[in-house]
Amino acid sequence: MTIFHGFNTTASALTAQRLRMDVVASNMANVDTTRGKYVNGEWQPYQRKMVVMQPNENRFSSHLSKAMGRTEHAGNGVKVSRIVADETPFKLVYQPDHPDANELGYVRLPNVDPLKEMIDMMSATRSYEANVTTLNATKNMLMKALEIGKG
């Protein structure tokens, strides 16, 4: 049962990190999008998105552990609780010929910093790779246990 719990925990982390990579890719794709959302009669630049994660609570297993007198609780993985907009102000760039320039010639650009996005992508990729390694190790332990059971 514990090995299957490990599979579920790792699978939840893989799913969360994959979504995180998708959100970062969306941010990078919209780094220059000046018309992201139409609000109150005017276009707003694309607003950077961020993934918020939280522990995946399995109430049944925590109640079962308490009922059995166990004090330690195994993790239940992670889940994405929501995707939020970054409230960092938009960048102002002087481009008087741009169609979205204001009367002073400034254009509001998205609050996406490509350097931050690359760091987030590297972090999500490393976390994803670590979870793949964990999944493979768990699978190998299960296979060895089956081999021992045969012999």
C-alpha positions as CSV (number, residue, x, y, z in Angstrom):
1,M,0.0,0.0,0.0
2,T,2.8,2.4,0.8
3,I,4.4,2.0,-2.6
4,F,1.1,2.9,-4.3
5,H,0.9,5.9,-2.0
6,G,4.3,6.9,-3.4
7,F,3.0,6.6,-7.0
8,N,0.0,8.9,-6.2
9,T,2.2,11.4,-4.4
10,T,4.7,11.6,-7.2
11,A,1.9,11.7,-9.9
12,S,0.3,14.7,-8.2
13,A,3.7,16.5,-8.2
14,L,4.2,15.7,-11.9
15,T,0.8,17.1,-12.7
16,A,1.4,20.2,-10.7
17,Q,4.8,20.9,-12.2
18,R,3.5,20.3,-15.7
19,L,0.8,22.9,-15.2
20,R,3.4,25.3,-13.8
21,M,5.5,24.8,-17.0
22,D,2.4,25.5,-19.1
23,V,1.7,28.7,-17.2
24,V,5.4,29.9,-17.6
25,A,5.2,29.1,-21.4
26,S,2.0,31.2,-21.6
27,N,3.7,34.1,-19.9
28,M,6.7,33.9,-22.3
29,A,4.4,33.7,-25.3
30,N,2.7,36.9,-24.2
31,V,5.8,38.9,-23.2
32,D,4.9,41.6,-25.8
33,T,1.1,41.4,-25.8
34,T,-0.3,44.9,-25.3
35,R,-3.9,43.8,-25.8
36,G,-4.5,41.0,-23.3
37,K,-7.9,41.9,-21.8
38,Y,-10.6,44.5,-22.6
39,V,-11.5,46.3,-19.3
40,N,-13.8,49.4,-18.9
41,G,-13.5,50.3,-22.6
42,E,-9.7,50.0,-22.9
43,W,-7.2,47.3,-23.6
44,Q,-5.0,46.1,-20.8
45,P,-1.7,44.4,-21.4
46,Y,-1.3,40.7,-20.7
47,Q,-0.9,40.2,-16.9
48,R,1.6,37.6,-15.7
49,K,0.1,34.4,-14.2
50,M,1.5,32.5,-11.3
51,V,0.7,29.0,-10.0
52,V,-0.2,28.6,-6.3
53,M,0.3,25.1,-4.9
54,Q,-0.8,23.5,-1.6
55,P,-0.6,20.1,0.1
56,N,-3.1,17.6,-1.2
57,E,-5.1,16.7,1.8
58,N,-6.6,13.3,2.0
59,R,-8.9,13.5,4.9
60,F,-9.7,9.8,5.0
61,S,-6.1,8.8,5.4
62,S,-5.4,11.4,8.1
63,H,-8.5,10.3,10.0
64,L,-7.5,6.6,9.6
65,S,-4.0,7.4,10.9
66,K,-5.4,9.1,13.9
67,A,-7.8,6.2,14.6
68,M,-4.9,3.7,14.4
69,G,-2.9,5.8,16.8
70,R,-0.2,6.8,14.4
71,T,1.5,10.1,15.0
72,E,3.4,10.4,11.7
73,H,1.5,11.2,8.5
74,A,2.7,10.4,5.1
75,G,2.4,13.2,2.5
76,N,-0.4,13.1,0.1
77,G,1.3,15.0,-2.6
78,V,0.5,18.5,-3.9
79,K,-2.2,20.2,-5.9
80,V,-2.6,23.5,-7.7
81,S,-5.0,25.5,-5.7
82,R,-5.3,28.4,-8.1
83,I,-3.6,30.4,-10.8
84,V,-3.3,34.1,-9.8
85,A,-2.4,37.3,-11.7
86,D,0.8,39.0,-10.7
87,E,-0.1,42.5,-9.5
88,T,3.3,44.0,-10.4
89,P,2.8,47.2,-12.3
90,F,3.0,47.1,-16.1
91,K,6.2,48.4,-17.8
92,L,6.1,51.8,-19.6
93,V,8.1,52.0,-22.7
94,Y,8.4,55.1,-25.0
95,Q,7.2,54.0,-28.4
96,P,5.2,56.9,-29.9
97,D,4.6,55.1,-33.2
98,H,3.0,52.1,-31.5
99,P,-0.8,51.8,-32.0
100,D,-1.4,51.4,-28.3
101,A,0.8,54.4,-27.2
102,N,-0.9,57.0,-25.0
103,E,-0.9,60.7,-25.7
104,L,2.7,61.0,-24.3
105,G,3.9,58.2,-26.6
106,Y,4.3,55.5,-23.8
107,V,3.1,52.0,-24.3
108,R,2.1,49.8,-21.3
109,L,3.8,46.4,-21.7
110,P,3.1,43.2,-19.8
111,N,4.6,42.7,-16.3
112,V,6.4,39.6,-17.6
113,D,10.1,39.4,-17.0
114,P,11.7,36.8,-19.3
115,L,14.6,36.2,-16.8
116,K,12.1,35.4,-14.0
117,E,10.2,33.1,-16.4
118,M,13.3,31.3,-17.4
119,I,14.2,30.7,-13.7
120,D,10.7,29.5,-13.0
121,M,10.8,27.2,-16.0
122,M,14.2,25.7,-14.9
123,S,12.8,25.2,-11.4
124,A,9.7,23.5,-12.6
125,T,11.7,21.3,-15.0
126,R,14.1,20.3,-12.3
127,S,11.2,19.5,-10.0
128,Y,9.6,17.5,-12.7
129,E,12.8,15.5,-13.4
130,A,13.3,14.8,-9.7
131,N,9.8,13.4,-9.5
132,V,10.3,11.2,-12.6
133,T,13.4,9.9,-10.9
134,T,11.4,9.2,-7.7
135,L,8.7,7.5,-9.8
136,N,11.2,5.2,-11.5
137,A,12.9,4.3,-8.2
138,T,9.5,3.4,-6.7
139,K,8.7,1.3,-9.8
140,N,12.1,-0.5,-9.5
141,M,11.4,-1.2,-5.8
142,L,8.0,-2.7,-6.7
143,M,9.6,-4.8,-9.4
144,K,12.3,-6.1,-7.0
145,A,9.6,-6.9,-4.5
146,L,7.7,-8.9,-7.1
147,E,10.9,-10.8,-8.1
148,I,11.6,-11.7,-4.4
149,G,8.0,-12.9,-4.1
150,K,8.5,-15.2,-7.1
151,G,11.6,-16.9,-5.8
